[in-house]
């Protein structure tokens, strides 16, 4: 699991930076007007339009990608539940005397898998739980392979159980990679930088007024900051207000069925 970008910290940084840059832009505009009152604002409309348009596109693309990645993570939870459930049911193909230990290992494994995500945003605790899941996987795999070779088991036990176990193990890697897929950090750095540049330009344009328009300043800053904050909340679920506990319930329900 990789380090995450804290949405609240990032949003506060953007907000403070924008307010400062709005004031800087306004003071630069006042100086320009003082030097050349007639042509102080000539030609800045095209530059403002280009920069604001670029920032809007960047926000739109980043915003549209985050929910898609969130949906993929939700679907993978259901896939993991199906994989574990299928493998657990196929334990019936094994000799009766080897089933209790394996069923107990499955319950422990599912408890560990739930623990990985319940311990977030504590990354160190989640990594430790993930390592425990890997150890239990290895134990299940070794015990299941040994049981399929027993003479009193189902003749097709290996053919049916081994692929199910393989799918159960593979989905953990798939989920881990899905949790790591985010826009490159440079995209968020660019979001931050362009927010500051747009603030300077906006403050420069507002210098024509005698007084600061706090309504425009607050609305511009808040709308931008909230948009960036929501993107990060969606991009890094389980670390902020957006949680996936409701989707983890499918694994919790499966856990109850195993008892």
C-alpha positions in Angstrom: 0.0 0.0 0.0 1.3 3.4 -0.9 1.2 6.7 0.9 -1.9 8.7 0.3 -2.5 12.4 -0.2 -4.5 13.7 2.8 -7.5 15.5 1.3 -8.0 17.9 4.2 -4.4 19.0 4.3 -4.2 19.4 0.6 -7.4 21.4 0.5 -6.3 23.7 3.3 -3.0 24.3 1.5 -4.9 25.2 -1.7 -7.3 27.5 0.1 -4.5 29.4 1.9 -2.4 29.6 -1.3 -5.4 30.9 -3.4 -6.2 33.6 -0.9 -2.6 34.8 -0.8 -2.3 34.7 -4.6 -5.6 36.5 -5.0 -4.2 39.4 -2.9 -0.9 39.2 -4.7 -2.6 39.4 -8.1 -4.8 42.4 -6.9 -1.7 44.3 -5.8 0.1 43.6 -9.1 -3.0 44.8 -10.9 -3.2 48.0 -8.8 0.5 48.7 -9.7 -0.2 48.2 -13.4 -3.2 50.5 -13.3 -1.2 53.2 -11.5 1.5 53.0 -14.3 -0.8 52.8 -17.3 -4.5 53.4 -16.4 -5.7 53.3 -20.1 -4.2 49.9 -21.1 -3.6 48.2 -17.8 -6.0 45.3 -18.6 -5.4 45.1 -22.3 -4.9 41.6 -23.6 -5.2 39.7 -20.4 -8.6 38.3 -21.3 -7.1 35.8 -23.7 -4.5 34.7 -21.2 -7.1 34.3 -18.5 -9.4 32.3 -20.7 -6.6 29.9 -21.7 -5.3 29.3 -18.2 -8.8 29.0 -16.7 -9.8 26.7 -19.5 -6.8 24.4 -18.9 -7.5 24.3 -15.2 -11.2 23.4 -15.9 -10.2 20.6 -18.2 -7.7 19.2 -15.7 -10.3 19.3 -12.9 -12.9 17.6 -15.2 -10.6 14.8 -16.3 -9.4 14.1 -12.8 -12.9 14.3 -11.4 -14.3 11.9 -14.0 -11.5 9.3 -13.4 -11.9 9.1 -9.7 -15.4 7.7 -9.5 -14.5 5.2 -12.2 -11.7 3.9 -10.1 -13.9 3.9 -7.0 -16.5 1.7 -8.9 -13.8 -0.7 -9.9 -12.7 -1.1 -6.3 -16.3 -1.7 -5.2 -16.7 -4.4 -7.9 -13.5 -6.2 -6.8 -15.0 -6.5 -3.3 -17.9 -8.5 -4.7 -15.5 -10.6 -6.8 -13.4 -11.4 -3.8 -16.5 -12.5 -1.8 -17.5 -14.7 -4.7 -14.0 -16.2 -5.0 -13.8 -17.0 -1.3 -17.3 -18.3 -1.1 -16.8 -20.6 -4.1 -13.5 -22.0 -2.7 -15.1 -22.5 0.7 -18.1 -24.5 -0.8 -15.7 -26.7 -2.8 -14.1 -27.9 0.5 -17.0 -30.4 0.5 -15.0 -32.3 -2.1 -12.2 -33.1 0.3 -12.1 -35.9 2.8 -14.3 -35.3 5.8 -11.4 -35.4 8.3 -9.5 -32.6 6.6 -12.4 -30.2 6.2 -12.7 -28.8 9.8 -9.2 -27.4 9.9 -9.5 -25.9 6.4 -12.8 -24.3 7.2 -11.3 -22.8 10.4 -8.4 -21.4 8.3 -10.9 -19.9 5.8 -12.7 -18.1 8.6 -9.4 -16.8 9.9 -8.4 -15.8 6.4 -11.7 -13.9 5.8 -11.4 -12.1 9.1 -7.8 -11.1 8.2 -9.0 -9.8 4.8 -11.6 -7.6 6.4 -9.0 -6.5 8.9 -6.7 -5.2 6.2 -9.2 -2.6 5.1 -10.8 -1.9 8.5 -7.4 -0.8 9.8 -7.0 1.9 7.2 -5.9 4.7 7.2 -3.3 3.2 9.6 -1.0 1.9 6.8 1.4 0.1 9.0 -1.3 -1.9 10.7 -2.9 -2.6 7.3 0.4 -3.9 5.9 0.9 -6.1 9.0 -2.6 -7.6 8.5 -2.0 -8.1 4.8 1.2 -10.1 5.6 -0.9 -12.2 8.0 -3.4 -12.8 5.1 -0.6 -14.0 2.9 0.6 -16.5 5.5 -2.9 -17.9 5.9 -3.2 -18.2 2.1 0.0 -20.3 2.0 -1.3 -22.5 4.8 -4.7 -23.0 3.1 -3.0 -23.7 -0.2 -0.6 -26.3 1.2 -3.3 -28.0 3.3 -5.8 -28.1 0.4 -3.3 -29.6 -2.0 -2.4 -32.3 0.5 -6.1 -33.1 1.1 -6.9 -33.4 -2.7 -4.4 -36.3 -2.9 -6.2 -38.3 -0.2 -7.7 -41.5 -1.5 -11.1 -41.0 0.1 -11.7 -37.5 -1.4 -13.8 -36.7 -4.5 -11.9 -37.8 -7.7 -12.3 -34.3 -9.2 -11.4 -32.4 -6.0 -8.1 -31.1 -7.4 -9.6 -30.0 -10.7 -12.4 -28.0 -9.0 -10.8 -26.8 -5.8 -7.4 -25.7 -7.0 -8.7 -23.2 -9.6 -11.1 -21.7 -7.0 -8.2 -21.3 -4.5 -6.1 -19.7 -7.3 -8.8 -17.2 -8.0 -9.2 -16.4 -4.3 -5.5 -15.7 -4.1 -5.3 -13.8 -7.3 -8.0 -11.4 -6.4 -6.0 -10.1 -3.4 -3.3 -8.9 -5.8 -5.9 -7.4 -8.1 -7.5 -5.5 -5.2 -4.1 -4.3 -4.0 -3.2 -3.0 -7.4 -6.6 -1.3 -7.8 -6.0 0.5 -4.5 -2.6 1.8 -5.8 -3.9 3.1 -9.2 -4.2 6.8 -8.9 -3.2 9.8 -11.1 0.5 10.5 -10.9 1.5 12.9 -8.1 2.5 15.5 -10.7 -1.2 15.8 -11.7 -2.1 16.9 -8.1 0.9 19.2 -8.1 -0.3 20.7 -11.3 -3.8 21.1 -9.8 -2.2 23.0 -6.9 0.0 25.1 -9.1 -2.7 26.1 -11.6 -5.1 27.0 -8.7 -2.4 29.5 -7.6 -1.8 30.8 -11.1 -5.6 31.2 -11.7 -5.8 33.1 -8.4 -3.1 35.5 -9.4 -4.9 36.2 -12.7 -8.3 36.5 -11.0 -6.9 39.0 -8.4 -5.2 40.9 -11.2 -8.5 41.3 -13.0 -10.4 42.4 -9.8 -7.9 45.2 -9.3 -10.1 47.5 -11.4 -12.6 47.7 -8.6 -12.0 50.2 -5.7 -12.8 47.6 -3.1 -12.2 43.9 -2.8 -15.2 41.8 -3.9 -15.3 39.3 -1.0 -18.2 37.5 -2.5 -16.2 36.7 -5.7 -13.1 35.9 -3.7 -14.8 33.5 -1.4 -16.9 31.8 -4.0 -14.0 31.3 -6.4 -11.7 29.9 -3.6 -14.4 27.7 -2.0 -15.7 26.2 -5.2 -12.1 25.3 -6.3 -11.1 23.9 -3.0 -14.2 21.8 -2.5 -13.8 20.4 -6.0 -10.2 19.3 -5.3 -11.2 18.0 -1.9 -14.0 15.8 -3.3 -11.6 14.4 -5.9 -9.1 13.4 -3.3 -11.8 11.9 -1.0 -13.0 9.7 -3.9 -9.5 8.9 -5.1 -8.4 7.8 -1.6 -11.5 6.2 0.1 -11.2 4.8 3.6 -8.9 7.6 4.6 -11.5 10.4 5.0 -15.2 10.9 5.1 -15.9 8.5 2.1 -15.9 5.0 3.5 -16.5 1.6 1.8 -17.9 -0.2 4.9 -21.2 -0.7 3.2 -19.5 -2.6 0.4 -17.4 -4.6 2.8 -20.6 -5.9 4.2 -20.7 -8.5 1.5 -17.6 -10.0 3.0 -18.9 -9.7 6.5 -22.1 -11.5 5.5 -20.0 -14.3 4.0 -18.1 -14.5 7.3 -21.4 -15.0 9.1 -22.4 -17.8 6.7 -19.1 -19.6 7.5 -19.8 -19.8 11.2 
